[in-house]
Amino acid sequence: MPDRLWITWETQRRNRTLSALLNARLFEFDLELPGWQRYPLAIWKTLATLFAEKPEIIFAQNPSIVLAWLAVMYANLTGKKVVIDAHNAGLFPAEGKYRSLNWLASKLFKWTTVTIVSNDALKSHVEKHGGKSVALPDPIPEIAPPVISPELGGKFNVMFICSWAEDEPYYEVMRAATLLDKSIYIYMTGKSRGLEAHAGIPVPENVVLTGFVTNERFSELLYGCDAVMALTTREDCLLCGAYEGVSAGKPLLLSDTSALRNYFNQGSVYVDNSAAEIATAITTIATEHAALTREIREMHKQRDIELTGLTENLEQALLVL
């Protein structure tokens, strides 16, 4: 098999699971530096790695769009194949607000050997702009259960896997908590950067802001909770938090989008991202918990089988090209 190398400028679970699945050596250059320092250093590290390792196939994550263009230019100058794993934020930079960034993102498709996306709707978007694409959802990750089960605050606990990004309705989650019985707790992960202060309400007593958590603490929360919530306003986004919930066998509370409904089609309750629907959905999951848990475990098995065929599609595309 040709030597393969996967480069990313952030730590993200999809990079680790997909690179392992595709037998590509992973290089993570996640630099905690200001942008004016981080970009030059990341570019230097990436080029140094490419020239030293000389891979036949380069995989790179987008975002960063800078990394994606760097990988594409290197591959085209050296005659190598380049595969860009394009997330929603890579296909539509800055939520698609700027025409110049959208143009740069779309031009990448024609210069890339294959663009990997997470679902068929995004695949169609790439192909509409002249690119070749394969839809490849995340592999369900293997997250080891904790050695010690944590004691959580509620009789029923929901983990909201949140990065406090613009597309996540975190204020609606906080408002939903005020509509719930106080014995139901919501654990909100991620660095809030003080955004909770702008919710218009104090942080409810049954909401726990965890801040950044270690992998060990993440596992404790994931396995200790009763359900996992992952929400977005993006229509065609498959959420990492949902995959993580499936890994632990937890019922899911998800945004009501076609992409999420089609892929996570068992063991899940869907909402319109409003506080009222989120609160109602949490109550529903608590009531139907046993049945939803069985469905999630069955879906996990089915998705693992399907992923084998999808991976073969990508390998065939690389072979033909």
C-alpha positions in Angstrom: 0.0 0.0 0.0 1.4 3.5 -0.9 2.8 5.4 2.1 0.0 7.6 3.5 0.3 10.6 5.8 -2.6 12.5 7.6 -2.0 16.1 8.8 -4.3 18.2 11.0 -3.8 21.5 12.8 -6.2 20.6 15.6 -6.9 17.7 17.9 -10.2 16.2 16.7 -11.5 12.7 17.1 -12.5 12.2 13.4 -8.8 12.7 12.4 -7.8 9.9 14.7 -10.5 7.4 13.8 -10.3 8.0 10.0 -6.6 8.0 9.8 -6.4 4.7 11.6 -9.2 3.3 9.4 -7.3 4.4 6.2 -3.9 3.3 7.4 -2.4 6.8 7.3 0.2 8.0 9.8 -1.3 10.9 11.8 0.6 14.1 12.5 -1.2 16.6 14.8 0.2 20.1 14.9 -2.2 21.6 17.4 -0.3 24.7 18.5 -1.6 26.8 21.4 -0.2 30.1 20.1 -1.6 33.4 18.8 -2.5 33.3 15.1 0.5 35.4 13.9 2.8 32.7 15.5 0.7 29.6 15.0 0.2 29.8 11.2 3.9 30.3 10.2 5.0 27.5 12.6 2.3 25.1 11.5 3.1 25.8 7.9 6.8 25.1 8.6 6.1 21.9 10.5 3.8 20.7 7.8 6.2 21.3 4.9 9.1 19.9 6.9 7.1 16.7 7.6 6.1 16.4 3.9 9.6 16.8 2.6 11.0 14.4 5.2 8.4 11.7 4.9 7.6 11.9 1.1 4.2 10.2 1.3 2.5 9.0 -1.9 -1.0 10.1 -0.6 -1.5 13.1 1.6 -4.6 13.5 3.8 -5.3 16.9 5.3 -8.2 18.3 7.3 -10.1 21.4 6.2 -10.5 23.5 8.3 -7.9 24.8 8.3 -8.4 26.1 4.7 -4.7 27.3 4.9 -3.6 23.7 5.6 -5.9 22.4 2.8 -4.4 24.8 0.2 -0.9 24.0 1.4 -1.4 20.3 1.0 -3.0 20.7 -2.4 -0.2 22.9 -3.7 2.5 20.6 -2.4 0.8 17.5 -3.9 0.2 19.1 -7.3 3.8 20.3 -7.5 5.3 16.9 -6.5 2.8 14.7 -8.4 1.3 13.1 -5.3 -2.3 12.4 -4.5 -4.1 14.6 -2.0 -7.3 13.9 -0.1 -9.0 16.7 1.8 -11.3 15.7 4.7 -13.6 18.7 4.5 -15.8 19.4 7.5 -18.8 21.8 7.3 -16.6 24.7 8.5 -14.2 23.9 5.7 -16.8 23.7 3.0 -18.5 26.9 4.3 -15.9 29.0 6.1 -17.1 31.5 8.7 -20.6 30.0 8.3 -20.6 31.0 4.6 -20.8 34.7 5.3 -17.9 35.8 3.1 -17.9 35.4 -0.7 -14.1 35.4 -0.9 -13.8 32.5 1.5 -16.6 30.6 -0.2 -14.7 31.0 -3.5 -11.4 29.8 -2.0 -13.2 26.8 -0.5 -14.9 25.9 -3.8 -11.7 26.2 -5.8 -10.0 23.6 -3.7 -12.4 20.9 -5.0 -11.0 20.9 -8.5 -7.4 20.7 -7.3 -8.0 17.9 -4.9 -7.7 14.2 -5.9 -10.7 13.3 -3.7 -12.6 15.4 -1.1 -14.0 13.3 1.8 -17.2 14.6 3.4 -19.5 13.2 6.0 -22.8 12.7 4.0 -24.3 12.7 0.6 -25.7 16.2 0.7 -22.1 17.6 1.1 -20.9 15.2 -1.5 -23.3 16.7 -4.0 -22.1 20.2 -3.0 -18.5 19.3 -3.9 -19.4 17.6 -7.2 -21.6 20.6 -8.2 -18.4 22.7 -8.0 -16.4 20.3 -10.2 -14.7 18.1 -7.5 -14.6 14.4 -6.9 -16.0 13.3 -3.6 -16.7 10.4 -1.3 -19.1 10.4 1.6 -17.5 8.8 4.6 -19.1 9.3 8.1 -17.0 9.1 11.2 -16.2 5.6 12.4 -17.9 5.1 15.7 -15.0 5.8 18.1 -13.8 3.3 20.8 -14.0 5.2 24.0 -12.9 3.2 27.0 -15.2 3.3 30.0 -13.8 4.9 33.2 -12.3 2.8 35.9 -14.5 4.5 38.5 -18.1 5.6 37.8 -18.6 9.3 38.8 -21.3 10.5 41.1 -23.4 13.0 39.1 -25.8 15.6 40.5 -29.1 14.5 39.2 -31.4 11.5 39.3 -31.3 11.7 35.5 -28.2 13.3 33.8 -27.8 14.6 30.3 -24.4 15.4 28.8 -24.5 18.2 26.3 -21.4 17.8 24.2 -20.7 21.4 23.3 -17.9 23.5 21.9 -19.7 26.8 22.4 -19.5 27.4 18.6 -21.8 29.7 16.7 -24.0 26.9 15.4 -24.8 25.4 18.8 -28.0 26.7 20.6 -26.5 26.6 24.0 -28.7 29.4 25.4 -31.8 27.4 24.5 -30.3 24.5 26.4 -29.9 26.7 29.5 -33.5 27.9 29.2 -34.7 24.3 28.7 -33.1 23.5 32.1 -35.4 25.9 33.8 -38.4 24.0 32.4 -37.2 20.7 33.8 -37.6 19.0 37.1 -34.7 20.1 39.3 -33.6 16.4 39.7 -32.7 16.4 36.0 -29.2 17.8 35.4 -27.5 18.9 32.2 -23.7 18.8 32.0 -22.4 21.3 29.3 -18.9 20.6 28.2 -16.4 22.9 26.5 -14.8 26.3 27.1 -17.6 28.8 27.4 -15.3 31.8 27.3 -17.9 33.7 29.4 -20.7 33.3 26.8 -23.0 32.0 29.5 -23.2 35.5 30.9 -25.1 36.7 27.8 -28.0 34.1 28.1 -30.3 36.6 29.7 -30.8 34.3 32.7 -28.5 33.1 35.4 -27.0 29.7 34.9 -29.7 27.3 36.3 -28.8 25.3 39.3 -29.3 22.0 37.4 -26.8 23.1 34.7 -23.2 22.2 35.3 -20.6 24.0 33.1 -17.7 21.6 33.0 -15.2 23.7 31.1 -12.5 21.9 29.3 -12.3 18.3 30.4 -9.5 15.8 30.1 -10.1 12.6 28.1 -10.5 10.7 31.4 -13.1 13.1 32.7 -14.9 13.1 29.3 -15.2 9.3 29.5 -16.5 9.6 33.1 -19.2 12.0 32.0 -20.1 10.1 28.9 -20.6 6.8 30.6 -22.0 8.3 33.8 -24.8 10.2 32.1 -28.1 8.8 31.0 -28.3 10.5 27.6 -26.2 12.5 25.2 -27.3 15.8 23.6 -25.6 17.2 20.4 -27.2 20.2 18.7 -26.5 22.4 15.6 -28.2 24.9 13.4 -26.3 23.5 10.4 -28.5 21.4 8.1 -25.9 19.0 6.7 -23.7 18.5 9.8 -23.1 15.1 11.4 -22.0 15.9 15.0 -19.0 14.3 16.7 -20.9 14.3 20.0 -23.5 12.0 18.5 -21.0 9.4 17.4 -19.5 9.6 20.9 -22.9 9.0 22.5 -23.4 5.9 20.3 -20.0 4.6 21.3 -21.1 4.6 25.0 -24.6 3.2 24.1 -26.4 6.3 25.2 -29.8 7.5 23.8 -29.4 10.7 21.8 -31.1 14.1 21.8 -30.3 15.7 18.4 -31.3 18.6 16.2 -34.1 17.8 13.7 -32.1 17.9 10.5 -32.2 15.5 7.6 -28.5 14.6 8.0 -28.9 13.7 11.7 -32.3 11.9 11.2 -31.0 9.8 8.4 -27.8 8.6 10.0 -28.8 8.4 13.7 -32.1 6.9 12.9 -32.6 4.8 16.0 -32.4 5.5 19.7 -32.7 9.2 19.1 -35.2 12.0 19.8 -35.1 15.1 17.6 -35.8 18.8 18.4 -36.1 22.1 16.6 -33.5 23.6 19.0 -36.1 25.5 21.0 -36.0 25.4 24.8 -39.5 23.9 25.0 -38.7 21.0 22.6 -35.4 20.3 24.3 -37.1 20.1 27.7 -39.8 17.8 26.3 -37.3 15.6 24.6 -35.3 15.1 27.8 -38.4 14.0 29.6 -39.3 11.6 26.7 -35.8 10.0 26.9 -36.1 9.6 30.6 -39.4 7.8 30.2 -38.4 5.6 27.2 -34.8 5.1 28.3 -34.6 1.3 28.2 -36.1 1.0 24.7 -33.9 3.9 23.3 -30.8 2.3 24.7 -31.5 -1.0 22.9 -32.0 0.9 19.6 -28.7 2.7 19.9 -26.8 -0.5 20.4 -28.5 -2.1 17.4 -27.7 1.0 15.3 -24.1 0.9 16.4 -23.7 -2.6 14.9 -25.4 -1.6 11.6 -23.2 1.5 11.1 -20.0 -0.5 11.7 -21.1 -2.9 8.9 -21.9 0.0 6.5 -18.6 1.8 7.1 -16.7 -1.1 5.6 -18.4 -0.6 2.2 -18.0 3.1 2.3 -14.3 2.8 3.0 -14.0 0.5 0.0 -15.6 3.2 -2.2 -12.8 5.6 -1.2 -10.1 3.1 -1.8 -11.5 2.4 -5.3 -11.7 6.1 -6.1 -8.0 6.5 -5.1 -7.1 3.5 -7.2 -8.9 4.8 -10.3 -7.5 8.3 -10.0 
